Amino acid sequence: MLPQVSAAPIRLDLVTLRLFLAVVEEGGIAKAARREHLTGPAISRRLTELEEWLGVKLVERHARGIKPTSAGLALAVEARAVLGDVNRIHAKLSEYATGARGEIRIYSGASGLVGQLPEDLKQFVTENPLVKLQVKERHSPEVVRAVSEGMADIGIYAPSVSAPGELDVYPYQFIRLVLITSTTHPLAQRRAVGLAEAAAHDFIGLSADSALGLLLARVAAEQRIQLNPKLEVVGHEPMRRLVEAGIGIGILPDVCALPYARAMRLQCIPLSDSWARYALNMCTRPHETLSLSARRLLSHLILRAGTLKE
């Protein structure tokens, strides 16, 4: 036959466990009441209900106070473990609430990832070691779409790509476009060159779904420059390799070309066109929709961008 369960209300909650521990640790109800800022009868009633629900005696009442039974000692061990876990959970979630802990998703074009972003992120994670960063490289149109659709919290992208009106946009990193050639190319010794002159040589283009590919196509159309790439590549590394091999010339952001120039024997020649100097943008969803950790990183990146000079 199954044991009968008391009809008393179930009081095995965190408050009851805390009060039970106070009674055990203080050795009496009066002292526990003072510690917990409650009345003695209220704690006594909780204790009685707990014993009735568990169906076991937890304490022995004596004239000089209260002494836990074997069952009471066992419950005290479990109660301390439970309350300790709850305190750890609270502490951890409090870190999320203050922005000290969290996960931030960042999408960036290649120019951002080889420019100042890594150094800015390094400084941020040093100051916020409990925040996890998830960084992905994508073409600028994909970056903007990811932020707009909620797949990314912060995006770094080229201004040739339009951002929807509901996104917040900030200037971030200053970029200069350069013409890259082999060291033996006829343009290699020039101090500057325009797109119209460069287009007369064998040209290596970037895919049309990249921000730079879109920018060059738009400028060429506006200025009636015939851009007939000998080859079209996806990504900056293939372009650098093909230029190194002497197959043609190409255009890249300075941050994606200058670090490789010596090792790959490339010449990096500034483009003289005014449109070849611009700032990468940073976009996010509206500020109030971001997590506190994402807001903290956004403020850090805005502050860092404000210290940069063209």
Stockholm file with secondary structure:
# STOCKHOLM 1.0

chainA/1-310         MLPQVSAAPIRLDLVTLRLFLAVVEEGGIAKAARREHLTGPAISRRLTELEEWLGVKLVERHARGIKPTSAGLALAVEARAVLGDVNRIHAKLSEYATGARGEIRIYSGASGLVGQLPEDLKQFVTENPLVKLQVKERHSPEVVRAVSEGMADIGIYAPSVSAPGELDVYPYQFIRLVLITSTTHPLAQRRAVGLAEAAAHDFIGLSADSALGLLLARVAAEQRIQLNPKLEVVGHEPMRRLVEAGIGIGILPDVCALPYARAMRLQCIPLSDSWARYALNMCTRPHETLSLSARRLLSHLILRAGTLKE
#=GR chainA/1-310 SS CCCCCCCSCCCCSHHHHHHHHHHHHHTSHHHHHHHHTSCHHHHHHHHHHHHHHHTSCCEEEETTEEEECHHHHHHHHHHHHHHHHHHHHHHHHHHHHHTSSEEEEEEECHHHHTTTHHHHHHHHHHHCTTEEEEEEECCHHHHHHHHHTTSCSEEEECTTSCCCTTSEEEEEEEEEEEEEEETTSTTTTCSCBCHHHHTTSCBEEECTTSHHHHHHHHHHHHHTCCCCCSEEESSHHHHHHHHHTTSCBEEEEGGGTGGGHHHHTEEEEEBCSGGGEEEEEEEESCGGGSCHHHHHHHHHHHHHHHTCCC
#=GC SS_cons         CCCCCCCSCCCCSHHHHHHHHHHHHHTSHHHHHHHHTSCHHHHHHHHHHHHHHHTSCCEEEETTEEEECHHHHHHHHHHHHHHHHHHHHHHHHHHHHHTSSEEEEEEECHHHHTTTHHHHHHHHHHHCTTEEEEEEECCHHHHHHHHHTTSCSEEEECTTSCCCTTSEEEEEEEEEEEEEEETTSTTTTCSCBCHHHHTTSCBEEECTTSHHHHHHHHHHHHHTCCCCCSEEESSHHHHHHHHHTTSCBEEEEGGGTGGGHHHHTEEEEEBCSGGGEEEEEEEESCGGGSCHHHHHHHHHHHHHHHTCCC
//
